[in-house]
Amino acid sequence: MTGPYPAQPRAGNDRSVLWGVLGIVLGLICCGLLGFLFGYLSIRDAKRYGSSPTLGYVAIAVGVINLVASLVLRATGSYPYWR
């Protein structure tokens, strides 16, 4: 179909759940920066395909909490990995 309307994205390319789950898992386990990044990607895809961006917001929250906690632990000197 041609016309003034932009092409609709295909439903099979919606990776918002994948990005959200990856953001939550990586934000909890290793690094908050990746949680924040994957959360942003999840929200972007959710808005593009019309699905719920909740997992993206949770991934961003977990990533930010991980970043803040690691900064506080490093500032107090009780971060167990780098002494």
C-alpha positions, 0 to 999 in steps of 0.5 A, a space after each residue: 500500500 502506498 500513500 502518505 502514511 508511514 509503513 507500520 512496523 511488523 509485530 514480529 520485531 517487537 523486542 520490548 520484553 527481551 530488552 526489559 528482561 535483559 535489563 532487569 537481570 543484568 541490572 540486578 546481577 552485574 552492572 546498572 549501566 546495562 540495565 539502564 541501557 536495555 531499559 531504554 531500548 525496551 521503552 523505545 520498542 514498546 512505544 514503537 509497537 504499542 505494547 506496555 513499557 513497564 518492563 523498561 521502567 523496572 529495568 531502568 529503576 533496577 539499573 539506577 538502584 544498582 548504580 547508586 548502591 555501588 557508588 555508595 559502597 565504593 565511597 564508604 570503602 566497603 565494596 568487596 571486589 576492589 580493595 
